[in-house]
Amino acid sequence: MSLVDFSADRCTLTSPTALPLAAGFLWNPHMMIHMTARGYTTAQFMQPEPSKYARAQIMEAKHFMLPEQGTYAHHPGRFFYVKDRETGSLFSAPYEPVRAPVDCFAFEVTPADIRWTIDRPGLRIELTLTLPVDDACELWEVRLTNTGKRDRQVSFYPAFPLGLMSWMNQSATHDPALGGIVADCVTPYQKIEDYFKNKTLKDKVILLSEQAPLAFETRQARFEGEGGLHKPDAIMAVQMSDGVALYENPIAAMQFDHNLAKDESVTHRFLFGPAFDEAEISRLKSLYLSEVGFAKAREAYAAYIAAGTKAIDMDTPDPHLDAFVNSWLPRQVYYHGDTNRLSTDPQTRNFLQDAIGSVYVKPETARKTLLKALSQQHANGSMPDGIRMYEGAELKYINTVPHTDHSVWLALLMEAYLDETDDYAVLDELVSDTETGEARTVRDRISAANQWLMQAVDQRGLNFIDQGDWNDPMNMVGWKGKGVSGWLSLATAHSLRLWSQILERDGRDGSAFASAAKAFNEAMNTHLWDGDWYGRGITDDDVKFGVKADIEGRIYLNPQSFALMSGAADAGKQQRMVDAIADQMETPYGVEMIAPAYTHMREDVGRLTQKFPGVAENGSVYNHAAIFYIYSLYQVNEPEKAFELLRKMLTGPNDEDYLRRGQLPVFVPNYYRGAHRQHPEASGRSSHLFNTGTASWLYRSVIEGLFGLKGCREGLRIRPQLPATWPSAQVTRHFRGATFEVEITRGRPGLTVDGQTMAGDTITDIVAGKTYHVQVGV
C-alpha cells in the first residue's frame, strides 16, 4: 500500500504517524479550518474580525497561523474516544490523543470534505467533516461499525477542548433544550469603547448532538483527571459525572453507550462552532442537525466549491501534476480570491495578486477586487498598505508599517484581467476614493499609481524602500528615508512597461510610461548590476547589499526575476543570472529566495536576518518568490529550467519526497525549508501554510507559460513551452465563454483550428459557446 494515493478527486494518507503535520483545509465565506490527519486543528471565523472558537490552554497573543510548529496535547483538537466496556481498552480517532495502534488508517481529503476511516480489531470508525456555506460551524458525521465476530459493548465520547475562553468570565454546561453543550464567556477588554464593540461578538461555543447523550463533562481538568488527555479519568469511569464548568477551562465532552451486534452500525451527527445567543443556536440546530440537514449542507457546499471554475484541464505524461492542476490548484486559487485569506485588512499586494488568480477561476471577483482597491487609493496616487474590507476596519500588524510596493501590482493585475476578459470598458469605470471623494476613471487611477512610483526615487532614479517592499521583514534598509530597493525599481519598470502597452492597446498614448520604464532599467544596470546578478538594494548608509562582497545574503532571487520581466537584462546578463542562481540557490526542493541565509542580525537590512536560516524570507524555498522566477523564465523562453523548478513546487509523487516535505499535495505551501547548503538535514520541510500568493502565479505560469494559452486583445495566443521530455500533451482551455480542445505535439509545425491551417499563432473572432479543436506543434 502506498503512503499517499493522489488524484484530482481525493488525496488519501494511509499512516497516522509518517506525516504528523499532514493536513487539509476547508473554508466558506465566514470561516476556515486547517485539519490535520491526527485530529488537531486551527480554525477561525469572521465577526467581522478573525476570531477563534477553540483555543489553546493559555490566552494566545495575536499571531499568524503556525501549522509548521509541532502540535501538543492541549493544542485545539477534535477528538473521538471509543472504549470497550468489557475490556476497558481505549482508543481515539482520528489518532490523537490516545495514539493507540490501528489496523488500517485512511485520512482522505476531497475538495468538499475531509474524511477518516480507522480500523481497530473488531471495530471501524468513519469520520466526515464538512462545512455549510452560509454559517460558521463544523458539521461532523461519525459512524461506528462492529466488524468483529461477536457483539460489542462500546462507549463513544466526542471531546472537543475549548481552551481558555476568557480570563474574565467563562463557563459551560449541557443544555437539553438546545441539544448539546453550550460554553459561555465574556471577551476580555480594557478600554470602555471596546465594551460596545464586544456586545455583538459570538461569545458562545456549542457542540450540538443529534442524539441525547447518556452523560457529559464540561470541566477540562476534571475530564482529564490524573490520566490526562491520553487516558482521561472521566472516560475510564463507568459514566461521566455531568460536570458543569464554573470559571474554569471548558471542554465539550459527551458519552454515548452502544451495544452493537455483529455488522451493526450507529451514526452520530454533531455541530460545532460559535454562536451569539440561544436563538442562533436553535436556528443552527433546526437547519443542519439531521440526516436531511447534513445532506442538504453537503450538496450546497459541493456546489459552492464548484463555483470556482477552472481555466484548464490537462492530460500530460505527468499524471501527478495533472491531478494537482486540474483540481487542487484552482481550488486554492479560488480560496484566496473568494475570502481574501479571511482578513478584514488584507495587504494590498496580497489582495491584488490573489485577484490575478481569480482572473482564471472567477473573473468577476478580480474586477471587484480592482475597484475595491482603487476606492482606497491615496490622493497622491499611492496605494495603502492594506485594504479595509468593511467600514470601521482598522489596518493592523504589518499594515501599520509603511511599504512602497503596493502600487506596482495594479498594472500586473490589469494585464492579466484584460488579457483574459478583454473587458477594456473597466478602464472607463468611475471610482470614488474614500480619502477625497473624487471620482476618477480606473485608467486615470492606475496612471496616477504609476506616476507616484516614477517620482518616489532617489538621485540615482531608484525607488525608495521605506520600511519594506514585497519583502515585509526587510524593514531597516530605508527606515531613515534614504535606502532604495533594487527589486522595486525593476518591478516598477515592469509595471510601467505593462501599463504603457495597455494604454497603447486602448488607443491611448503610453510613451511616457514606456520611457520611464527604460530609465528605471538603465538606473539598475548602472548602479546595481554586480557582474553576474543584480543587487537587492542600497541602504540608508549607501551600502549595496545582495552583492558579491556579501558573505551572507549574497544573492537575492527577486531582482533577477523582475530583471527578466522588465527587460533590464539582455541575453548575456540573463545567462549569467540563470547560471548564478543554479549554482548558489537551487535545491532538490526548489529555488531559494536568498543565499546564503543570514545567521545573525544585520541592522541595515532588518528583521528578516533574525529569522532562522532557511526559514521564511531568510533563505527558504519561498514559493512566492520562486514562482516569480519561474514565470520570468517562461517570459524569456527558458522552458526547461522553468518546468524543472515548477515541478519541484509539488510534493511527491514518491514516498521519499512525501516523508521529506511532510505534507500532502493538496496545496502549494508558503515555503519549504531552505539554507540547503547550510542545513541540508532540515531543507525541504514544508511550512504547511496554504495562505500564499504562490497559487495565483503558479496557475498563471501553467496556463500561459507551460501551455502558452494566453489571452490578448485579438483573441487566444498559443505558444506552448513543453519540457523536452514530453512528446505531447492535451489541454482543454476555457476562455471567454468558448472551449478550446488543444493537442500539442512535438515536431509537428504550425497551428490548425478545426482542421484549417492558421497563419500566425492567435485564434481570433472567438464565439462564446463554441468548441474549437486545435492542433499545435512545438
Buried (B, 14 or more C-beta within 10 A) or exposed (E): EEBBEBBBEBBBBBBBEBBBBBBBBBBBEBBBBBBBBBBBBBBBBBBEBBBBBBBBBEEEEEEEBEBBEEBEBBBBBBBBBBBBBEEEEBBBBBBBBBEBEBEEBBBBBBBBBBBBBBBBEBBBBBBBBBBBBEBBBBBBBBBBBBBBEEEBEBBBBBBBBBBBBBEEEBBBBBBEEBBBBBBBBBBEEEEEEEEEEEEEBBBBBBBBBBEEBBBBBBBBEBBBBEBEBBBBBBBEEEEBBBBBBEEBBBBBBBBBBBEBEEEEBBBBBBBBBBBEEEEBBBEBBEBBBEEEBBEBBBEBBBEBBEEBEBBBBBBBEBBBBBBBBBBBBBBBBBBBBBBBBBBBBBBBBBBBBBBBBBBBBBBEBBBBBBBBBBBBBBEEBBBBBBBBBEEEBEBEBBBEBBBBBBBBBBBBBBBBBBBBBBBBEBBEBEBEBEEEEEEBBBBBBBBBBBBBBBEBBBEEBBBBBBBBBBBBBBBBBBBEEBBBBBBBBBBBBBBBBBBBBBBBBBEEEBEBBBEBBBBBBEBBBEBBBBEBBBBBBBBBEEBBBBBEEBEBBBBBBBBBBBBBBBBBBEEEBBEBBBEBBEEBBBBEBBBBBBBBBBBEEBEBBBBBBEBBBBBBBBBBBBBBBBBBBBBBBBBBEBBEBBBBBBBBBBBBBEEEBBBBBBBBBBBBBBBBBBBBBBBEEBBBBBBBBBBBBBBBBBBBBBBBBBBBBBBBEBBBBBBBBBBEEBEBBEBBBBBBEBBBBBBBBBEBEEBBBEEEEBEEBBBEEBEEEEEBEBBBBB
